[in-house]
């Protein structure tokens, strides 16, 4: 007499799936080869990759570095970018899944191709279930699986994308535990557990796209779909992260003075940072900030002119030539080598004009203060994307030189420079800093 329990049966196959292949036929072949007869109540787990291949969900991989190209492809097919770092892009797909690089697979599909997720995994699961029933007369469940990472935990696990013929969730709310206490939150992701169980008997290199589970007890539970597993966006706290996420994001901004020259700052990251800068408060509803992105030739001309002005100022202060050389060398190590160099400034042409110096000076100060808020936003967003910045005040000390070299109007007030790039080494974590000495009650 066999013991009750769930039996997991791998179904390896030597077949290579091609666009247009019949998934039912693809499954029936290894079932026959391994002498497995499907029975009512069995569950067949199918790797989403073979579903996508059969459905022809193959796209051309953008040119360039394959990893960067995969991220760019994920961005193009994303409904939303959830998080981003130089090594990975987390997106919400059009299906509603949150996945690294949009769940796009670039392995074993050709040198310049990539594989998207199935267009409608629930429909794919239902079609395969119907095909199995037509061919064998058996009522089986089908789970389309894929490999996903998990927040806060290392490693990946299989999850259910499409579900047909079995529950997606087992809702235990309203029941009681062993001590008789009411269960209020227990809702088991049954289809995800089935998908993970299937992965216990296969590896990525074993050619086992199909796994059969037998003995799963789902009596009395309604059938579900993969869509049942998606948390409604209104309940998604990870997107906002709560107030502590904002505090941590701001604290991540560190001054970085050594950059990895081989790592470019992506265009969309720079644009996102400048867009965030543009949300800063400003007087009179204006948007007075400008961020001038210096090309290599412009950077050299400006830094040469600024160095000459700085040298003149320091010599007039009585600073020794050796000290001046060291200061210029330290500045050049940052400003001349950073992958990107931005020159932020505030336009004062929309400032109000007053007949007295007191109010006119206050008006200018308000515009410059708004530039500081914009600078903070810019650097915080760049840090969130994994890029470092160094805000250096040099242009504020020679505004005339800056305007002359770059042919800028008199109403443009430069407020330093921002060097941007990937840190050469990870910046040390910021120690705890409280409000002591900053917050006073009077």
C-alpha positions in Angstrom: 0.0 0.0 0.0 1.5 3.3 -1.1 1.8 6.1 1.4 -0.1 9.3 0.7 2.0 12.2 -0.4 3.0 14.2 -3.4 5.1 12.4 -6.0 7.2 14.6 -8.4 8.1 13.1 -11.7 10.7 14.8 -14.0 10.0 14.4 -17.7 13.3 15.2 -19.5 13.3 15.4 -23.3 15.9 15.8 -26.0 13.5 17.8 -28.2 14.4 21.5 -29.0 11.3 23.6 -29.1 10.8 25.7 -32.2 8.2 28.5 -33.0 4.9 26.9 -34.0 5.4 23.6 -32.2 2.4 22.0 -30.6 2.9 22.1 -26.8 0.5 19.1 -26.2 2.5 16.9 -28.6 5.8 18.1 -27.0 4.5 17.0 -23.6 3.0 13.7 -24.7 6.3 12.5 -26.1 8.3 12.5 -22.9 5.2 11.1 -21.0 5.2 8.1 -23.4 9.0 7.8 -23.3 9.1 7.5 -19.5 6.0 5.3 -19.3 3.9 7.9 -17.4 0.2 7.8 -17.9 -1.5 11.0 -16.8 -4.3 10.7 -14.2 -7.2 12.9 -13.1 -5.9 15.4 -10.5 -2.3 15.3 -11.8 -0.6 18.7 -12.2 1.9 19.3 -15.1 4.4 22.1 -14.6 5.8 23.6 -17.8 8.8 26.0 -18.0 7.7 29.3 -19.5 10.6 29.2 -21.8 9.2 26.3 -23.9 5.8 28.1 -24.0 7.4 31.3 -25.2 9.5 29.4 -27.8 6.5 27.5 -29.1 4.5 30.8 -29.3 7.3 32.6 -31.1 7.9 35.2 -28.4 11.5 35.8 -29.8 12.8 39.3 -30.4 16.0 40.8 -31.6 18.5 41.7 -28.9 19.7 45.4 -29.2 23.3 45.7 -30.2 26.1 46.2 -27.6 27.0 44.5 -24.4 24.5 41.6 -24.0 23.7 42.3 -20.4 23.1 46.0 -21.0 21.1 45.1 -24.2 18.9 42.8 -22.1 18.2 45.6 -19.6 17.3 47.9 -22.5 15.0 45.4 -24.0 13.3 44.9 -20.6 12.8 48.7 -20.4 11.2 48.8 -23.8 8.7 46.1 -22.8 8.0 47.3 -19.3 4.8 48.7 -18.0 6.9 50.4 -15.2 10.4 50.6 -13.9 10.3 49.6 -10.3 14.0 49.8 -9.4 17.3 50.1 -11.2 21.0 49.7 -10.5 23.9 49.5 -12.9 23.8 45.7 -12.8 20.0 45.0 -12.9 16.7 46.6 -13.9 13.6 45.6 -12.0 10.4 46.2 -13.9 6.7 45.5 -13.7 5.7 43.7 -16.9 2.6 44.3 -18.8 1.3 41.1 -17.1 1.8 42.6 -13.7 4.9 40.6 -12.7 7.7 42.3 -10.9 10.9 40.7 -12.2 14.6 41.3 -12.8 15.2 42.5 -16.4 11.5 41.9 -17.1 11.8 38.1 -17.0 13.5 38.3 -20.4 15.7 35.3 -21.2 18.7 35.5 -23.5 20.1 32.0 -23.1 19.9 29.2 -25.7 17.9 31.4 -28.2 20.6 32.5 -30.6 23.4 35.0 -30.4 21.4 38.1 -31.1 18.0 37.1 -29.8 16.0 37.1 -26.6 12.9 35.5 -25.3 10.0 37.4 -23.9 7.5 35.9 -21.3 4.4 34.3 -22.8 1.9 36.9 -23.8 -0.9 35.4 -21.8 0.3 32.6 -19.5 -3.2 31.8 -18.1 -4.5 31.3 -21.7 -1.4 29.2 -22.5 -2.1 27.0 -19.4 -5.8 26.6 -20.3 -5.0 25.7 -23.9 -2.5 23.0 -22.8 -4.9 21.6 -20.3 -7.6 21.4 -23.0 -5.1 19.7 -25.4 -4.2 17.1 -22.8 -7.8 16.4 -22.0 -8.6 15.9 -25.7 -5.6 13.6 -26.2 -5.8 11.5 -23.1 -9.3 12.0 -21.6 -7.7 13.1 -18.3 -8.4 16.2 -16.3 -5.1 17.6 -15.2 -3.9 20.9 -13.9 -1.3 23.0 -15.6 1.1 25.5 -14.1 3.4 27.7 -16.4 6.5 28.4 -14.3 9.4 30.8 -14.4 12.4 31.7 -12.2 12.1 34.8 -10.1 14.2 36.4 -7.4 12.7 37.5 -4.1 13.0 40.8 -2.0 15.4 40.5 0.9 16.5 36.9 0.1 19.3 35.5 -2.0 18.7 33.0 -4.7 15.8 32.4 -7.1 12.8 30.1 -7.0 10.2 29.0 -9.4 6.8 30.8 -9.4 3.6 30.3 -11.2 2.8 32.6 -14.1 -0.1 30.8 -15.7 -2.5 28.4 -13.9 -5.4 26.2 -15.1 -7.3 23.4 -13.5 -6.1 23.9 -9.9 -6.3 26.6 -7.2 -3.8 29.4 -7.3 -4.4 30.3 -3.7 -5.5 28.3 -0.6 -7.3 30.8 1.6 -7.2 29.7 5.3 -8.5 33.0 6.7 -11.4 32.4 9.0 -10.1 29.1 10.2 -8.3 28.4 13.4 -4.8 27.2 14.4 -3.9 24.3 16.7 -4.6 26.5 19.7 -8.0 27.6 18.4 -6.9 31.1 17.5 -8.5 32.7 14.5 -6.4 32.8 11.3 -6.6 36.3 9.8 -3.9 36.6 7.2 -3.0 33.0 6.1 -3.4 32.8 2.3 -1.1 30.1 0.8 0.3 30.7 -2.7 -0.4 27.1 -3.7 0.5 27.4 -7.4 3.8 29.0 -6.5 4.5 26.1 -4.1 3.7 23.6 -6.9 6.1 25.5 -9.3 8.9 25.5 -6.7 8.4 21.8 -6.0 8.8 21.0 -9.7 12.2 22.7 -9.7 13.5 20.2 -7.0 13.8 17.5 -9.8 15.4 19.6 -12.6 18.2 21.9 -13.3 18.7 24.5 -16.1 21.0 22.1 -18.0 18.9 18.9 -17.8 16.5 19.5 -20.6 13.5 19.0 -18.3 10.8 21.5 -19.3 8.0 19.3 -18.0 7.4 18.0 -14.5 4.4 16.0 -13.3 3.1 16.2 -9.7 0.8 13.5 -8.4 -1.1 13.3 -5.1 -1.8 17.0 -4.6 -4.9 17.4 -2.5 -7.0 20.3 -3.7 -10.4 18.9 -2.9 -13.1 21.5 -2.3 -10.9 24.4 -3.5 -12.0 26.4 -6.6 -9.7 26.6 -9.6 -7.8 29.7 -10.0 -5.5 31.6 -12.4 -2.0 33.0 -12.3 -3.6 36.5 -12.2 -5.0 35.6 -8.8 -1.4 35.7 -7.4 -0.7 39.3 -8.4 -1.0 41.8 -5.5 -3.2 44.8 -6.5 -1.2 47.9 -7.0 -3.2 49.7 -4.3 -1.8 47.3 -1.8 1.8 47.4 -3.0 3.9 49.0 -0.3 7.2 48.2 -2.0 6.8 50.9 -4.6 6.5 53.7 -2.1 8.6 52.0 0.6 7.2 54.1 3.4 8.9 57.1 5.0 12.0 55.2 6.0 12.7 54.4 2.3 12.9 58.2 1.6 15.2 58.7 4.5 17.5 56.0 3.4 17.5 57.2 -0.2 18.6 60.6 0.9 21.3 59.2 3.2 22.7 57.2 0.3 23.9 60.3 -1.3 27.6 60.5 -0.7 30.3 62.6 -2.2 32.4 60.4 -4.6 35.7 61.6 -5.9 37.0 58.5 -7.7 35.0 57.2 -10.6 35.2 54.0 -12.8 35.9 55.6 -16.2 34.8 52.6 -18.2 31.2 52.8 -16.8 29.1 55.2 -18.8 26.1 57.1 -17.2 23.0 56.0 -19.1 21.1 58.7 -20.8 17.8 57.8 -19.1 19.4 57.9 -15.7 20.8 61.4 -16.3 17.4 62.5 -17.6 15.6 61.0 -14.6 17.9 62.9 -12.2 17.4 66.2 -14.0 13.7 65.6 -14.1 13.8 65.1 -10.3 15.8 68.3 -9.9 13.0 70.1 -11.7 10.5 69.2 -8.9 12.4 71.4 -6.4 10.5 74.4 -4.9 11.3 77.7 -6.5 10.1 81.3 -6.1 7.0 82.6 -8.0 6.3 79.2 -9.6 9.4 79.5 -11.8 11.7 76.7 -13.0 14.9 78.7 -12.9 17.4 75.8 -12.9 19.6 74.8 -15.8 22.1 71.9 -16.0 24.7 72.3 -18.7 26.2 69.0 -19.8 29.8 69.7 -20.8 31.3 68.0 -23.8 34.9 66.9 -23.7 36.2 70.0 -25.6 34.0 72.4 -23.6 35.1 70.9 -20.3 38.7 71.3 -21.2 38.3 75.0 -22.2 36.3 75.9 -19.1 38.5 74.0 -16.6 41.7 75.6 -18.2 40.2 79.1 -17.8 38.9 78.4 -14.3 42.3 77.0 -13.3 44.0 80.2 -14.5 41.6 82.4 -12.5 42.0 80.2 -9.4 45.8 80.4 -9.7 45.6 84.2 -9.9 43.3 84.4 -6.9 45.5 82.1 -4.8 48.7 84.0 -5.8 47.1 87.2 -4.7 46.3 85.5 -1.3 50.0 84.7 -0.9 49.6 81.0 -1.4 52.8 79.2 -2.4 53.1 77.8 -5.9 53.6 74.2 -4.6 50.3 74.4 -2.6 48.5 75.8 -5.6 49.7 72.9 -7.8 48.5 70.4 -5.3 45.0 72.0 -5.1 44.7 72.1 -8.8 45.8 68.5 -9.1 43.1 67.4 -6.6 40.4 69.3 -8.4 41.5 68.0 -11.8 41.5 64.4 -10.5 37.7 64.8 -10.1 36.5 67.3 -12.7 38.7 66.2 -15.7 38.1 62.4 -15.2 34.4 62.1 -14.3 32.4 60.3 -17.0 29.9 63.2 -16.9 30.3 66.8 -15.8 27.3 69.0 -15.2 27.4 72.8 -14.7 24.2 73.7 -12.7 23.0 77.3 -12.6 20.1 79.5 -11.7 18.6 81.9 -14.2 17.7 85.2 -12.5 15.8 86.7 -15.4 12.5 85.8 -13.8 13.4 87.2 -10.4 11.4 90.2 -9.2 13.1 93.6 -9.1 13.1 95.8 -6.1 14.4 99.4 -5.8 16.5 98.6 -2.6 19.5 96.4 -2.1 18.0 94.5 0.9 15.0 93.1 -0.9 16.9 92.5 -4.2 19.6 90.5 -2.3 16.9 88.5 -0.6 15.2 87.8 -4.0 18.5 86.5 -5.4 19.2 84.4 -2.3 15.8 82.7 -2.7 16.5 81.7 -6.3 20.0 80.4 -5.3 18.4 78.4 -2.4 16.0 76.8 -4.9 19.1 75.8 -6.9 20.4 74.0 -3.8 17.2 72.0 -3.5 17.4 71.1 -7.2 21.0 69.9 -6.7 20.0 67.7 -3.8 17.2 66.1 -5.8 19.6 65.5 -8.7 22.2 63.8 -6.5 19.8 61.7 -4.5 18.3 60.2 -7.7 21.7 59.5 -9.1 22.7 57.8 -5.9 19.5 55.7 -6.0 20.6 54.5 -9.5 24.0 53.5 -8.1 26.0 56.5 -9.4 28.1 58.8 -7.4 28.4 62.5 -7.5 30.8 65.2 -6.3 29.4 68.7 -6.0 32.3 71.2 -6.2 31.7 74.9 -5.7 34.4 76.2 -8.0 32.2 77.9 -10.6 30.5 80.0 -7.9 33.8 81.7 -7.3 34.4 82.7 -10.9 31.0 83.3 -12.5 32.3 85.9 -14.9 34.9 83.4 -16.3 32.2 80.8 -16.7 29.8 83.1 -18.5 32.6 84.4 -20.8 34.0 81.0 -21.8 30.5 79.5 -22.4 29.0 82.7 -23.8 26.2 82.7 -21.2 23.9 85.6 -20.3 24.5 87.8 -17.3 21.4 86.5 -15.6 22.9 82.9 -15.4 24.4 82.3 -12.0 26.6 79.1 -11.8 26.3 77.2 -8.6 29.2 74.9 -8.7 29.8 71.7 -10.8 28.6 68.2 -10.4 30.9 65.3 -11.4 28.9 62.1 -12.1 29.9 58.5 -12.6 30.0 55.0 -11.2 32.1 54.9 -8.0 35.5 53.3 -8.4 35.0 51.7 -5.0 31.7 51.5 -3.1 31.4 54.5 -0.8 31.6 53.8 2.9 28.2 53.7 4.6 27.2 56.9 6.3 27.3 56.7 10.1 24.2 57.6 12.1 23.5 61.3 12.3 20.8 62.7 14.4 19.3 66.2 14.6 21.6 67.2 17.5 22.9 70.7 17.1 20.6 71.3 14.1 17.1 71.4 15.6 16.6 74.2 18.2 13.5 75.4 20.0 13.4 79.1 20.8 
